[in-house]
């Protein structure tokens, strides 16, 4: 039996991953800023050690500790991303899963317009309930962030049955993603939000790929962002042949 889904749970852990060059560039930027900040702080403290009183010395030591804490946070983030994996890929009762997920969404927010137009006949997808939950929570949380403070805070959530896939769409009418950032949104550690670690979408993409699914995020012409998750159906048709577990 699947555990009850909660949108308040922290994230646990489709397409090809980011290139090594892009990832290293992002990592170099993140660590470079942190190392430079630490160097400046220690240089100032060293040059003025005899001039600073004890209170001033403690202030600069505190700054250095804060920078080191940020570096440790980056290391922890990279470790978390490396450890993400789907260990229990198996057929999942999607009808039951989807009903539980919609109920969790209804309890969490009133701004989501849901299209639960899913046939009640048995339908299974390959994956893991927890992994699917994690991906959908991340997509929904991103949409909620995007519409915060906007006049139009609608988020459209829908599911469509296709021959080979179950397709889930999450569409918001928020501020959208800048064109210059579109090719970096799946890079670990890339974020435009100061208090975020830049792991949400990379983890979602990694989990999706390990389940044999696909994840796509594109800008919407009239404003906003559309995220689409495809989950592979068990028994669906693929190139004229049934998909089996």
N, C-alpha and C positions, 0 to 999 in steps of 0.2 A: 504494500500500500504506500502511496506517495505521501510524504510529509506535507503538512499544510504550508502553503506558500505565504511568505510575509515580505512585503516591499520594504520593511524596515531592517531586514537582515543585511549585514555587510556583504560586499561582493566576495565570493570565494575565489575563486580563480576567475574563414570562409574563403575562401580566396587566399591568394598567396600573401605571405607576411612581408613586412617592410624589408628593404635591402639592408645588407650589413653596413654599407657606406652611409646610408641615411641614419641608421641607428647610432653609429659611432659619432656622426656629426652632432646629433642631439645630445648624446652622452658627453661629448667633449665640451659642448656649450654649457650644459648644466654643471659639470664638475669644474670647468674652467672658471665660471663666475664665482663658485664657492671657494675655490683655492685662492683666487685673486683677493677675495674679501678677507680671507684668513691671513694672507700675507701682509696686506695693508694694515690690518689691525695689529698684528704682532710687530711689524716694523715701527709703527707709531709708538707702541708700548716700549719697545727696546730703545728707541732714540730718546725717549723722554722719561725713562725709568727713574732717574735721579730727581727729576723735576716734579713728577706726579706724586700727589699724596696717596695714602693707602686707599681712599675711597675711589680716586680716579683709576688707580691700578686695578681695583676690583671691577670697575666698569668695563675696562678693556678686556680683562680676562673673561668676563661674562659674555662679551661680544664674540670672543673667540670660541667659547663653548657653544654658543648658538649656531655659529657657522659649522662647527664639527657635528652638531646635532643634525643639521641639514644634510651634510655629507653622509651621515649614517642612515638618514631617511632614504637617500638615493640608493644606497647599497641594499637596504631592506626591500625597496621597490623592485630593484633588478632581481633580487632573490625570489620575491613573490611571483614575478612574471615567469621566471625560469621554471618554477615549481608547478605552474598551472598545467593541468592535464585532465583528460577524461579517462578514468580508470574503468568505468562500468558502462561502456557503450553497448546498448541493447535496445530491443523494441520497447517503446513507451506508448502507453494508452493516451493518445493526444486529446481525445474528446474530454476525458476526465481531467487531464492536466489543464486544458484551456479553460474549463469551467472554474477550476480552483483559482487560476490566475486572474480571470475576470473578476471574481468575487474579491480577491485581494486588492485589485485596482479600484473597485467601487468603494472599498473601505478607506482607501488612502486619499483619493481625490475625486472631485466632482467635475473637473475640467476635461476629462477624457471622454470623447465620444466613441462608443464601442459598437462594432458590428460583429455580433457573435453568430454570424450566418454560417454555421458549420453543421453539416449533416450529422445526425446522431448515430448513424451507422458506425460500427467499429472502424477505427482508423489508428494505425500505429506509425510512429516515426522512429528512425534510428537516432539514438542519443542517450542522454542522461537527464532525468528530471531536474536535478540540481544545476547542471550546466545550462540547460535551456532556460531555466528560471534566471540564472545569473545574467545571461545575455539579454533577455527581455527587460530585466530590471534596469540594466545599464542603458539600454536604448530609451526606456521610459524616463529615467532620471535625467538623461541628456535633454530630452524634449521638455521636461518640466523646468529645467534650468533655462532653456532657450526662451520660454514664454514668460518667465518671471518679469513682472513689471510692464508687460506689453498689454495693449488694449485688447488684442485678440489672443486669449490664452487657450484656445481650443487645441486639443491633441486628438488626432484620429487614429484609432487602433482597429485593425481589421485582419481577418484571416480568410484565405482563399485556398480551395483545394484544386490542385493541378494533377496531371497524370503521374508525374514523377515526384512532385514536391508538395509540401504544405507551405504556403507562403504567408508570412506575417508582416504587415506593414505598420509602421509607426510614423505618423506625419505630424509635424508641428507647424505653427504659423509664427515662429519666433524670428530672431534676428538673423538666422542663417549662419553659414560657415563661409569665411572669406576664401576667395578663389586661391589665394596664395597658401592657404592652410590645408586645402582639400587633399593634397598628396602626402600630408604628414599626420593626418588624424589617427592612423593606425600605428604610428611610431611609439614604442614605449618611451615614457618620460616626456613626450611632447604634450604641452597643455597651454592654454591661453588664460587659465584661471590660477591665480597665485597660490591658493590654498589646496590645489589638487596635485596629485602625483603623476597624472598623465598615464594611467594604467587601465582605465575603464574600457575604452574601445579596443586597445590592443589585446586585453584579456578576452573580451567578447569575440574578437576575430579569431583568436587562437583556439578558443573552445569550439567555435563554430566549425572551423576547419577540421578539428580532431573528431567531430561528430559526422563528418562527411557532408556538411552543409555549406551554405554560401551566405555572405553578409555584404550588403551594399549600402552605401550612404551617399546620397546625391542632393544637391540644392534643388529647391522648388522654384519654378519660374516666378510665381507670384509672391515669393518670400517664404522663408522657412526651410526646413530640411525633411527629407523622406528617407527613412531607414527601412530596409527590407531584409528579412531573414528567411532563408529557404531551408527547410528541414526535409531530409530524404524520407520518403514514404516506404514502409515495408510492404512489398507486394505491388508497388507502383510500377508503371511501365517505363523502361529506360532503353531507348534504341530498339524497341520492339520486344524486349525481354523483361520479365518480371524481376523486381528487386527483392532478393531474399536476405534474411539476416545472416 
